[in-house]
Amino acid sequence: MNIVQITPGAGGMYCGNCFRDNALVGGLRRLGHSTLMVPLYLPLTLDEPDNSAGTPAFFNGVNVYLEQKSALFRQAPHWLHEALASPKLLKWASARAGRTRAADLGEITLSVLQGEEGNQARELEELLAWLKLQPKPDIIFVSNALMIGLVRRLKSELCAPVVCMLQGEDTFLDALPESHRAACWKTVTARAAEADLFIAPSRYFGDRMRARLGLRAESVRVIHNGISLEGYPPPSSTEFRDVKSATPILGFFARMCHEKGLDLLVDAYVLVRERNRIPELKLRVGGGCGPADEPFVEAQRRKLQAAGVLGDVEFFPNLTRQAKIEFLRSLTLMSTPALYGEAFGLYVIEAMAAGVPVVQPRHAAFPELIEATGGGIICEPTPGGLAQTIEHMLHDPIALGSLAEAGRRAVFQKFSAEQMSEEYERVCLEMCGKSGP
């Protein structure tokens, strides 16, 4: 089959959607399908080989911004349009992307959601013209519902079903300024009927978006995200060795920001140390850290310094893939207590693949993931609730080991990129009326 995957890049920031889509494209190719990954806005930032390499980026971030701000630029000659899509300018825009907040993007978000009726209609037509030069797609995937404005023209011009993946759109839309928030939700809801199917990464998020967009139950399917397991020795492998130190280490892995709950975990860690029930406990913080995150991270350092424990805390920003795996395998226990309605949480699965049990808050998709894997414990999303659960788990090494093994087995059985790709393949075959290979 010919499959097209359209994914917006996040510039210099790591992005869960990008990781999922990149792993999916690789998995579909291994299954024998010709799969084209098309980046939008900015380059993808990944810690594994980029499956969009060699494909031009469309909806160039610089042009999209100027088209929003200037009616004159919308009529600019093609040469100027192309010049502003240069790699140097994209690199500059990528560096600034980390400073951009949803609260600043109301006007441009609404315009992009309006598709052919928005100020970026020229970008959409250029994408369509290029896709028409490629082998005709049997099916098209768009990475999230913020791309719903593309669906109408993709279907009418390429005559292929369009599947919209879901992941965290509600948090972004709810953070838009009040002046545009309702209009954006209204536009997404109106255009949602044009997609042939929605795929959610969890039952929690599928139900949430189905209710908010007024979708029929049969129009939303759940396929759990999967990760590339390259570099993670499988449970049966004799290569798997215990790299953990005798000193217990609590870990955090995600973007280093308030939304992912880093300050909540820091508060819990300080509380554990103050109670002195695990006096030797260390904390390691890993994950993405861009310019916009640095003031927040510095505030956490000051908090740890005031508590007298900064010397037992290490920060590991923007790790390579191999360094990330080594970081995770060094942990005794991990918690990334995201404060918002996390649609999935790839970091939970990554920790379990490394043989690390997790402590996660009792909300969003976390209870579903813990139930499906048996690789962790759910607790109340407060510093006291986290601290108590962390202490309880670290005082029971036998239970901790059982959780670690259960989680690792479950990820290799049910949450690999291969498993995810096979489920997406079934969707493709079903929607195109084809039988399996």
C-alpha positions as CSV (number, residue, x, y, z in Angstrom):
1,M,0.0,0.0,0.0
2,N,1.0,3.6,-0.5
3,I,0.6,5.5,2.8
4,V,1.2,9.2,3.5
5,Q,2.0,10.4,7.1
6,I,1.9,14.2,7.6
7,T,3.5,15.3,10.8
8,P,4.3,18.8,12.1
9,G,7.8,19.3,13.4
10,A,8.5,21.0,16.7
11,G,11.9,22.5,15.7
12,G,14.4,22.2,18.4
13,M,12.0,20.6,20.9
14,Y,11.4,16.9,21.4
15,C,7.8,16.0,20.6
16,G,5.8,12.9,21.5
17,N,3.8,13.1,18.3
18,C,7.0,13.2,16.2
19,F,8.4,10.1,18.0
20,R,5.2,8.2,17.6
21,D,4.8,9.0,13.9
22,N,8.4,8.4,13.1
23,A,8.3,4.9,14.8
24,L,5.0,4.2,13.0
25,V,6.4,5.1,9.5
26,G,9.4,2.9,10.2
27,G,7.2,0.0,11.3
28,L,4.9,0.3,8.2
29,R,7.9,0.3,5.9
30,R,9.2,-2.9,7.6
31,L,5.8,-4.4,6.9
32,G,6.3,-3.8,3.2
33,H,4.3,-0.6,2.7
34,S,5.5,2.4,0.8
35,T,5.2,5.0,3.4
36,L,6.0,8.7,2.8
37,M,6.5,10.9,5.9
38,V,5.9,14.6,5.2
39,P,7.1,17.2,7.8
40,L,5.2,20.5,8.3
41,Y,6.3,23.8,9.8
42,L,9.7,23.0,11.2
43,P,12.2,20.1,11.1
44,L,11.5,17.0,13.3
45,T,13.8,16.7,16.4
46,L,14.3,13.0,17.2
47,D,16.7,10.8,19.0
48,E,16.5,8.1,16.3
49,P,16.9,8.0,12.5
50,D,14.5,10.5,10.8
51,N,12.1,8.8,8.5
52,S,11.1,12.1,6.8
53,A,14.7,12.6,5.7
54,G,14.8,13.7,2.0
55,T,11.2,14.9,2.0
56,P,10.7,18.7,1.7
57,A,9.0,20.5,4.6
58,F,5.7,22.2,3.8
59,F,3.8,25.0,5.6
60,N,7.2,26.5,6.3
61,G,7.1,28.1,9.7
62,V,8.5,31.5,8.5
63,N,6.1,31.7,5.6
64,V,3.1,30.6,7.7
65,Y,3.8,33.4,10.1
66,L,4.3,36.1,7.5
67,E,1.1,35.0,5.6
68,Q,-0.8,35.5,8.8
69,K,0.6,39.0,9.4
70,S,0.7,40.4,5.9
71,A,-1.9,40.4,3.1
72,L,0.8,41.7,0.8
73,F,3.1,38.7,1.6
74,R,0.3,36.3,0.6
75,Q,0.7,37.6,-2.9
76,A,4.5,37.5,-2.8
77,P,6.4,36.1,-5.8
78,H,7.4,32.4,-5.7
79,W,11.1,33.2,-5.5
80,L,10.6,35.1,-2.2
81,H,8.4,32.4,-0.8
82,E,11.1,29.8,-1.6
83,A,14.0,32.0,-0.2
84,L,12.2,32.2,3.1
85,A,12.1,28.4,3.3
86,S,15.9,28.2,3.5
87,P,17.5,25.8,6.0
88,K,19.2,28.7,7.8
89,L,15.9,30.5,8.4
90,L,14.2,27.2,9.5
91,K,17.0,26.7,11.9
92,W,16.5,30.2,13.3
93,A,12.8,29.6,13.6
94,S,13.4,26.3,15.3
95,A,15.4,28.0,18.0
96,R,12.6,30.4,18.6
97,A,9.9,27.7,18.7
98,G,10.8,26.7,22.2
99,R,9.8,30.2,23.4
100,T,6.4,30.1,21.8
101,R,3.3,29.6,24.0
102,A,-0.2,28.6,23.0
103,A,-1.4,31.9,24.6
104,D,0.4,33.7,21.7
105,L,-1.0,31.6,18.9
106,G,-4.7,32.1,18.8
107,E,-5.0,34.0,15.5
108,I,-2.6,31.8,13.5
109,T,-4.1,28.6,14.9
110,L,-7.6,29.6,13.8
111,S,-6.4,30.5,10.4
112,V,-4.6,27.1,9.9
113,L,-7.6,25.3,11.2
114,Q,-9.7,27.0,8.4
115,G,-7.6,25.3,5.8
116,E,-8.3,26.5,2.3
117,E,-10.3,29.4,3.8
118,G,-7.4,30.6,6.0
119,N,-4.4,32.8,5.3
120,Q,-2.2,29.8,4.6
121,A,-4.2,28.5,1.7
122,R,-1.2,28.9,-0.5
123,E,0.8,26.5,1.7
124,L,-2.0,23.9,1.4
125,E,-2.1,24.2,-2.4
126,E,1.7,23.7,-2.6
127,L,1.5,20.6,-0.5
128,L,-1.3,19.2,-2.7
129,A,0.6,19.9,-5.9
130,W,3.7,18.1,-4.5
131,L,1.7,15.1,-3.3
132,K,0.1,14.7,-6.7
133,L,3.5,14.1,-8.2
134,Q,4.1,11.2,-5.8
135,P,2.5,7.7,-6.1
136,K,-1.2,8.0,-5.4
137,P,-1.9,7.3,-1.7
138,D,-4.2,4.6,-0.6
139,I,-4.6,6.3,2.8
140,I,-3.4,9.5,4.5
141,F,-2.7,10.0,8.2
142,V,-2.5,13.4,9.8
143,S,-0.8,13.6,13.1
144,N,-3.4,15.5,15.2
145,A,-6.6,17.3,15.1
146,L,-4.9,20.7,14.8
147,M,-4.3,19.7,11.2
148,I,-8.0,19.1,10.5
149,G,-8.0,22.1,8.1
150,L,-6.1,20.0,5.6
151,V,-8.6,17.1,5.5
152,R,-11.2,18.5,3.1
153,R,-8.7,19.3,0.3
154,L,-6.6,16.2,0.8
155,K,-9.7,14.1,0.3
156,S,-11.1,16.0,-2.7
157,E,-7.8,16.3,-4.5
158,L,-6.2,12.9,-3.7
159,C,-9.3,10.8,-3.5
160,A,-8.0,8.9,-0.5
161,P,-9.5,8.3,3.0
162,V,-7.9,10.6,5.7
163,V,-7.4,9.3,9.2
164,C,-6.8,11.9,12.0
165,M,-4.6,10.8,14.9
166,L,-5.2,12.3,18.3
167,Q,-2.7,13.4,21.0
168,G,-3.0,16.3,23.4
169,E,-5.0,18.8,21.3
170,D,-7.4,19.7,24.1
171,T,-4.6,21.0,26.3
172,F,-3.2,23.3,23.5
173,L,-6.7,24.5,22.5
174,D,-7.7,25.2,26.0
175,A,-4.5,27.3,26.5
176,L,-5.4,29.6,23.6
177,P,-6.4,33.2,24.5
178,E,-10.1,33.6,25.2
179,S,-10.4,35.8,22.1
180,H,-9.8,32.7,19.8
181,R,-10.3,29.6,22.0
182,A,-14.1,29.1,21.3
183,A,-13.7,29.8,17.6
184,C,-10.9,27.3,17.3
185,W,-12.9,24.6,19.1
186,K,-15.9,25.4,16.9
187,T,-13.8,25.0,13.8
188,V,-12.2,21.7,14.8
189,T,-15.6,20.4,15.8
190,A,-17.2,21.4,12.5
191,R,-14.4,20.0,10.3
192,A,-14.0,16.8,12.4
193,A,-16.9,15.3,10.4
194,E,-14.7,15.4,7.3
195,A,-12.2,12.9,8.6
196,D,-12.9,9.2,7.9
197,L,-11.6,8.0,11.3
198,F,-9.9,9.2,14.4
199,I,-7.3,7.1,16.2
200,A,-6.6,7.9,19.9
201,P,-3.6,6.6,21.9
202,S,-5.7,5.6,24.9
203,R,-9.3,5.0,25.9
204,Y,-9.2,7.9,28.2
205,F,-8.3,10.4,25.5
206,G,-10.5,8.8,22.9
207,D,-13.5,9.2,25.2
208,R,-12.5,12.8,26.0
209,M,-12.1,14.0,22.4
210,R,-15.2,12.1,21.3
211,A,-17.2,14.0,23.8
212,R,-15.6,17.4,23.1
213,L,-15.9,17.1,19.3
214,G,-19.4,15.4,19.3
215,L,-18.0,12.3,17.4
216,R,-19.9,9.0,17.0
217,A,-18.4,6.1,19.0
218,E,-17.6,4.2,15.9
219,S,-15.6,7.1,14.4
220,V,-12.9,6.8,17.2
221,R,-10.6,3.8,17.5
222,V,-8.0,3.3,20.2
223,I,-4.4,2.1,19.3
224,H,-1.9,2.5,22.0
225,N,1.3,4.2,21.1
226,G,4.4,2.1,20.7
227,I,8.1,2.8,20.9
228,S,11.2,1.5,19.1
229,L,12.8,-1.1,21.3
230,E,16.2,-1.0,19.7
231,G,18.8,-0.7,22.4
232,Y,16.5,-2.1,25.1
233,P,17.5,-5.7,25.8
234,P,14.4,-7.9,25.9
235,P,13.3,-9.6,29.1
236,S,14.7,-13.0,27.9
237,S,18.0,-11.6,26.8
238,T,21.2,-12.6,28.7
239,E,22.6,-9.2,27.7
240,F,20.3,-7.5,30.2
241,R,22.4,-6.6,33.2
242,D,21.6,-4.6,36.3
243,V,23.2,-1.2,35.9
244,K,21.6,0.3,39.0
245,S,23.7,1.4,41.9
246,A,23.2,0.3,45.5
247,T,22.0,3.8,46.2
248,P,18.3,4.3,45.3
249,I,17.7,6.8,42.5
250,L,14.4,8.5,41.8
251,G,14.1,9.7,38.2
252,F,12.0,12.2,36.1
253,F,12.0,12.0,32.3
254,A,10.1,14.4,30.0
255,R,10.2,18.0,29.0
256,M,11.5,19.9,32.1
257,C,8.5,22.1,32.6
258,H,5.6,22.7,35.0
259,E,3.0,21.0,32.8
260,K,5.0,17.7,33.1
261,G,5.0,18.0,36.9
262,L,8.7,18.5,37.5
263,D,8.1,21.0,40.3
264,L,5.6,18.5,41.9
265,L,8.2,15.7,41.9
266,V,10.8,18.1,43.3
267,D,8.4,19.0,46.1
268,A,7.8,15.3,46.8
269,Y,11.6,14.5,46.7
270,V,12.3,17.3,49.2
271,L,9.5,15.9,51.5
272,V,11.0,12.4,51.3
273,R,14.4,13.8,52.3
274,E,13.0,16.0,55.1
275,R,11.2,12.9,56.6
276,N,14.6,11.1,56.4
277,R,13.0,7.7,55.8
278,I,15.3,7.2,52.8
279,P,18.1,9.6,53.6
280,E,20.4,8.3,50.8
281,L,17.8,8.9,47.9
282,K,19.1,10.7,44.9
283,L,17.2,12.5,42.1
284,R,18.0,12.5,38.4
285,V,16.1,14.7,36.0
286,G,16.3,14.0,32.3
287,G,14.5,15.2,29.2
288,G,14.0,18.1,26.9
289,C,15.1,21.6,28.1
290,G,14.8,24.5,25.7
291,P,15.4,28.2,26.3
292,A,11.8,28.7,27.5
293,D,12.3,26.0,30.2
294,E,15.6,27.3,31.6
295,P,14.1,29.8,34.1
296,F,11.7,27.2,35.5
297,V,14.5,24.7,35.9
298,E,16.6,27.3,37.6
299,A,13.7,27.9,40.0
300,Q,13.7,24.2,40.9
301,R,17.5,24.3,41.5
302,R,17.0,27.1,43.9
303,K,14.2,25.2,45.7
304,L,16.5,22.2,46.0
305,Q,19.4,24.4,47.2
306,A,17.2,25.9,49.9
307,A,16.3,22.5,51.1
308,G,19.9,21.5,51.3
309,V,19.7,18.6,48.8
310,L,20.9,20.1,45.5
311,G,24.1,18.1,45.8
312,D,22.1,14.9,45.5
313,V,20.3,16.0,42.3
314,E,21.6,15.8,38.7
315,F,20.1,17.3,35.5
316,F,20.5,15.6,32.1
317,P,19.0,17.8,29.4
318,N,18.4,16.8,25.7
319,L,19.9,13.4,25.8
320,T,20.8,11.3,22.8
321,R,18.9,8.0,22.4
322,Q,21.6,5.8,23.8
323,A,22.2,8.3,26.7
324,K,18.5,8.3,27.4
325,I,18.4,4.5,27.6
326,E,21.4,4.5,29.9
327,F,19.8,7.2,32.0
328,L,16.6,5.3,32.4
329,R,18.4,2.0,33.2
330,S,20.3,3.7,36.0
331,L,17.1,4.6,37.9
332,T,15.5,2.6,40.7
333,L,12.1,4.3,40.2
334,M,10.6,6.9,37.9
335,S,7.8,9.4,38.2
336,T,6.7,12.0,35.7
337,P,3.6,13.4,37.4
338,A,2.1,15.4,34.5
339,L,-0.5,17.9,35.8
340,Y,-2.7,18.0,32.7
341,G,-4.8,15.4,30.9
342,E,-1.9,13.5,29.4
343,A,-3.2,11.5,26.4
344,F,-0.6,8.8,26.7
345,G,2.9,9.4,28.1
346,L,5.6,7.7,26.0
347,Y,8.0,8.3,28.9
348,V,6.1,5.8,31.0
349,I,6.6,3.0,28.4
350,E,10.2,4.0,27.9
351,A,10.9,3.6,31.6
352,M,9.3,0.2,31.8
353,A,11.2,-0.9,28.7
354,A,14.4,-0.1,30.6
355,G,13.2,-2.2,33.6
356,V,12.2,0.7,35.8
357,P,8.8,0.8,37.6
358,V,6.9,4.0,37.7
359,V,4.8,6.1,40.1
360,Q,2.1,8.1,38.3
361,P,-0.8,10.3,39.4
362,R,-4.3,9.0,39.4
363,H,-5.6,10.8,36.4
364,A,-5.5,11.1,32.6
365,A,-4.2,8.0,30.8
366,F,-1.9,6.8,33.6
367,P,-4.3,4.4,35.3
368,E,-5.0,2.8,31.9
369,L,-1.3,2.3,31.2
370,I,-0.6,0.9,34.7
371,E,-3.5,-1.5,34.3
372,A,-2.3,-2.6,30.9
373,T,1.3,-3.2,32.0
374,G,1.4,-3.9,35.7
375,G,4.6,-1.9,35.7
376,G,3.9,0.7,38.4
377,I,1.7,2.2,41.0
378,I,-1.0,5.0,40.9
379,C,-1.1,7.6,43.6
380,E,-2.8,10.9,44.4
381,P,-1.3,13.8,42.5
382,T,0.1,15.7,45.5
383,P,3.6,16.0,47.0
384,G,2.4,14.0,50.0
385,G,0.8,11.3,47.9
386,L,3.9,11.0,45.7
387,A,6.3,11.0,48.6
388,Q,4.3,8.3,50.5
389,T,4.1,6.0,47.5
390,I,7.8,6.5,46.6
391,E,8.8,5.6,50.2
392,H,6.5,2.6,50.3
393,M,7.9,1.2,47.0
394,L,11.5,1.8,47.9
395,H,11.1,0.0,51.2
396,D,9.8,-3.1,49.3
397,P,12.5,-4.2,46.9
398,I,10.8,-7.5,46.1
399,A,7.6,-5.8,45.0
400,L,9.7,-3.2,43.1
401,G,11.5,-6.0,41.2
402,S,8.2,-7.7,40.3
403,L,6.7,-4.4,39.0
404,A,9.9,-3.8,36.9
405,E,9.7,-7.3,35.3
406,A,6.0,-7.1,34.7
407,G,6.3,-3.7,33.0
408,R,9.2,-4.7,30.8
409,R,7.4,-7.9,29.6
410,A,4.3,-5.9,28.8
411,V,6.1,-3.3,26.8
412,F,7.8,-5.9,24.7
413,Q,4.5,-7.7,24.1
414,K,2.1,-4.9,23.6
415,F,3.8,-1.5,23.3
416,S,6.4,-1.9,20.6
417,A,6.5,0.1,17.4
418,E,6.0,-3.2,15.6
419,Q,2.8,-3.9,17.5
420,M,1.5,-0.4,16.9
421,S,2.3,-0.6,13.2
422,E,0.5,-3.9,12.8
423,E,-2.6,-2.4,14.3
424,Y,-2.4,0.6,12.0
425,E,-1.9,-1.7,9.1
426,R,-5.2,-3.4,9.9
427,V,-6.9,0.0,9.9
428,C,-5.4,0.7,6.4
429,L,-6.5,-2.6,5.0
430,E,-10.0,-2.3,6.4
431,M,-10.5,1.3,5.2
432,C,-9.2,0.5,1.7
433,G,-11.1,-2.7,1.4
434,K,-8.0,-4.9,1.0
435,S,-7.2,-8.3,2.4
436,G,-4.1,-8.8,4.5
437,P,-0.7,-9.7,3.1
